[in-house]
Amino acid sequence: DNGFEQFIINYCNEKLQQIFILMTLKEEQEEYVREGIQWTPVEFFDNSIICDLIENSKVGILAMLDEECLRPGTVNEDTFITKLNQIFASHKRYESKETLNAKHVTDISLPLRCFRIHHYAGKVTYNVTGFIEKNNDLLFRDLSQAMWAARHTLLRSLFPEGDPQRPSLKLPPTTGSQFKASVATLMKNLYSKNPNYIRCIKPNDTKTAMLFTPDLVLAQVRYLGLMENVRVRRAGYAFRQLYQPFLKRYKMLSRKTWPHWTGGDREGAEVLLAELKFPPEELAYGHTKIFIRSPRTLFDLEKRRQQRVAELATLIQKIFRGWCCRKRYQLMRKSQILISAWFRGHAQRNRYKQMKRSVLLLQAYARGWKTRRMYRRYFRSDASTRLSNFIYRRMVQKYLVGLQKNLPPMAVLDRTWPPAPYKFLSDANQELKSIFYRWKCKKYREQLSPQQRAMLQAKLCASELFKDKKALYAQSLQQPFRGEYLGLTQNRKYQKLQAVAKDKLVMAEAVQKVNRANGKTVPRLLLLTTEHLVLADPKAAQPKMVLSLCDIQGASVSRFSDGLLALHLKE
């Protein structure tokens, strides 16, 4: 009754048994030989011949099944079983009715359309009915494209062949090919890992508790390869590791290898284990690895390492705490020295100040005693006069020093002066004020140019004439005296007026002449030279009156805010 499904399941079990054999029996024994460990080979059954019978790409059962599915013409299970009988007629692990008849062996338990494979777990008979149909259970391309068009992540991962951007003209793989590819992927993944195996033993066929059938259990132990595995494990070594990581992990257990080992990794491992005094039969040294037979030895190593790690951690903590305490002590000592230095400095400064005050007090008493003694010897008769003169000189000296520090600015118009601190210095203070002001004016005059001196002289003369006498005097101080206000040099019509006087021009201005007869005014041009006074008509630019300064007896002005000027002529 075993069909196509049970066939591919058993094929997967054969592959798993193969990787179990390779990784636990074959590779381990090959490793002992490769590392130079003395080893007696243990015989075991290698099921590679069974796996090759099923999965061989040219003459395997799955390859023959795919070939029958793709062959044109009439295809059925009879042609498939006939081809298998022809190809595997001499194979040790394959049986069928036809091959047994050829060997003159009669087996009534093997039907006509069946074949039998000697698996590692025993013989299994398969009925080929439905093999070709189930192997041809293909998914059409349009259905895969429909699943891909659903735009669902899970559906697209299940049907990648439906991607329209990756069109393929090849026929879709058969069920057997897909399963074979999946098993190959699984084997590749397992070979890259370090798997552990759990073997389940069926105690009896009746599923009864606490009942073991010896023959059934023994048969399972044998075809699972547990006997060979136990023999290899018993004769082999439970732990193996490269010398470098082994020495790096356990070198702390020996004083010769800790903390630094300068020799080779193998020599270091040998020195380390020799100092730990393990039995020689528990250890084996390969070309690149160290082998330990008993797990008890490995547990003892780990236990010693844990104890040593705790000791090293305690040592590191002790050294770190010591370093922290030393740093704290050094910081406290440095702070104490600094505080002591500042405190001693402060105490010495206070002591010095106290000593200085005491010395000054003693000096004051000593000077007073000497002064009183000299006073009694020399100045007893005219002491009051000498004291008053001394006090007077000191007051005058203090006054002059204070005056030196508080002198007013050098501006000529600034007439400020500090008051006298004592009444008997009032006259001297006024005299010093007058002297300082005259000296300040002298300094001011010395820095003036000749033109500025002449202008200042004119202003001084005007001040003597009009100050406190003419109301317009204060307003005219800010206006500089130009003299020529008509622009005679620019006006050609007025240039001949200057030629009339024939001397230096002092002032030229437009005025209004008042007629004495009727009091009316007429515009005139007034030209004043060093020797003449000329009144001219502004329109015709012709002189109307020319007077010599010798003929003018005087001039009069009013004290009001007018520009009236009266000239007094000689008769």
Secondary structure, DSSP 8 states (H G I E B T S, - for coil): -B-HHHHHHHHHHHHHHHHHHIIIIIHHHHHHHHHT----------THHHHHHHH-TTTSHHHHHHHHHH-SS---HHHHHHHHHHHSTT-TTEEEHHHHHHTT---TTS-TTEEEEEETTEEEEEE-TTHHHHHT----HHHHHHHHTT--HHHHHH-GGG-TTS---S----HHHHHHHHHHHHHHHHHTS-----------SS--TT---HHHHHHHHHHTTHHHHHHHHHHS-SEEEEHHHHHHHHGGG-TTTSS---S-HHHHHHHHHHHHT--GGGEEE-SSEEEE--HHHHHHHHHHHHHHHHHHHHHHHHHHHHHHHHHHHHHHHHHHHHHHHHHHHHHHHHHHHHHHHHHHHHHHHHHHHHHHHHHHHHSSSSHHHHHHHHHHHHHHHHHHHHHHHT---S-TT-------SSGGGHHHHHHHHHHHHHHHHHHHHHT--HHHHHHHHHHHHHHHHHTTT-TTHHHHTTS---SB-S-TTT-GGGHHHHHHH-S-EEEEEEEEEE-TTT--EEEEEEEEESSEEEEE-TTT--EEEEEEGGGEEEEEE-SSSS--EEEEE--
